[in-house]
Amino acid sequence: MKIFNIIFAILFMISAGLQYNDPDPYVWVPLYLLAAFLCFRAYQGKFPESMYLIAILIYGGYALYLFFDQNGVMSWVKDHAAESLVQTMKAEKPWVEQTREFGGLMIMILAMAVNLLYSIRQKKMPA
């Protein structure tokens, strides 16, 4: 778990740093920094389960919004034939930007869920 968490802490820090040129860095920098912080705490052996739950709820709520938004994931799939998301790094089409953001949220949810489940499992194991 230590390797998993240090890798994700570093990746989330890098992701936060790359948000400086995003149209809404004030949203994405804190989201990525929260994930980085929680992974770093897990690396240290601290598993704040309530914080994982809060993070999952925040990321999940925003992911649902991006999924169903008029220019979100559903639009990308239905109206734009799931066109490539990696043709260029400049997301000139809103459905590309929102679908990429959705993917980032899913990665953060996955990392938080792994740590939450690990923490719960550790508590159930006999000493």
C-alpha positions in Angstrom: 0.0 0.0 0.0 2.9 2.4 0.6 4.0 2.2 -3.0 0.5 2.6 -4.3 -0.1 5.7 -2.1 3.2 7.4 -2.8 2.8 7.0 -6.5 -0.7 8.4 -6.4 0.3 11.2 -4.1 3.0 12.2 -6.6 0.7 11.8 -9.6 -2.1 13.9 -7.9 0.5 16.6 -7.0 1.6 16.7 -10.6 -2.0 16.8 -11.8 -2.7 19.8 -9.4 0.3 21.6 -10.8 -0.8 21.1 -14.4 -4.2 22.8 -13.7 -2.7 26.3 -13.8 -3.7 26.7 -17.5 -7.1 25.0 -17.0 -10.2 27.2 -17.4 -11.2 26.4 -13.8 -8.0 25.8 -11.8 -9.8 27.1 -8.6 -11.9 23.9 -8.7 -9.3 21.3 -9.9 -6.2 22.3 -7.9 -8.0 21.7 -4.5 -9.6 18.5 -5.7 -6.2 17.0 -6.8 -4.4 18.4 -3.7 -7.0 16.8 -1.4 -6.4 13.4 -3.1 -2.6 13.9 -2.9 -2.9 14.8 0.8 -5.1 11.7 1.6 -2.7 9.4 -0.3 0.2 10.9 1.5 -1.5 10.3 4.9 -2.1 6.7 3.9 1.5 6.4 2.9 2.3 7.5 6.5 0.0 4.8 7.8 -2.8 7.2 8.7 -6.2 6.3 7.2 -8.8 9.0 7.9 -11.9 7.0 6.9 -14.3 10.0 7.3 -12.1 12.1 5.0 -12.1 9.3 2.4 -15.9 9.2 2.5 -16.2 13.0 2.2 -13.7 13.0 -0.7 -15.6 10.2 -2.5 -18.9 12.1 -2.0 -17.4 15.3 -3.4 -15.7 13.6 -6.4 -18.8 11.4 -7.0 -21.2 14.3 -6.9 -19.1 16.3 -9.4 -18.6 13.2 -11.6 -22.4 12.7 -11.8 -22.8 16.3 -12.8 -20.2 15.9 -15.5 -21.7 12.7 -16.7 -25.2 14.1 -17.2 -24.3 17.8 -18.1 -25.4 19.0 -21.5 -21.7 18.9 -22.7 -20.7 16.0 -20.5 -19.9 12.3 -20.9 -23.4 11.4 -22.2 -23.1 14.1 -24.9 -19.7 12.8 -25.8 -21.0 9.3 -26.3 -24.4 10.0 -27.8 -23.9 13.2 -29.8 -20.3 13.0 -30.7 -19.8 9.3 -31.3 -17.2 9.0 -28.5 -14.6 10.8 -30.6 -11.0 10.5 -29.5 -10.1 12.3 -26.2 -6.4 12.4 -27.0 -6.1 13.9 -30.4 -4.7 17.0 -28.9 -4.0 18.2 -25.4 -5.9 21.4 -26.0 -9.5 20.6 -25.3 -11.3 22.9 -27.6 -14.6 21.0 -27.4 -16.5 21.2 -24.1 -17.5 17.5 -24.2 -13.9 16.5 -24.5 -12.8 18.7 -21.5 -15.7 17.4 -19.3 -15.1 13.8 -20.3 -11.4 14.1 -19.4 -12.4 15.7 -16.1 -14.8 12.9 -15.4 -11.9 10.4 -15.9 -9.8 12.3 -13.4 -12.5 12.2 -10.9 -12.9 8.4 -11.4 -9.2 7.9 -10.8 -9.4 9.9 -7.5 -12.5 8.0 -6.5 -10.7 4.7 -7.1 -7.7 5.7 -5.1 -9.9 6.9 -2.2 -12.0 3.7 -2.3 -8.9 1.5 -2.3 -7.6 3.2 0.8 -11.0 3.2 2.6 -11.5 -0.5 1.9 -7.9 -1.3 3.0 -8.5 0.7 6.2 -11.7 -1.1 7.0 -10.2 -4.5 6.2 -7.2 -3.8 8.5 -9.6 -3.1 11.4 -11.4 -6.4 10.9 -8.2 -8.5 10.9 -7.3 -10.0 14.2 -4.2 -8.7 15.8 
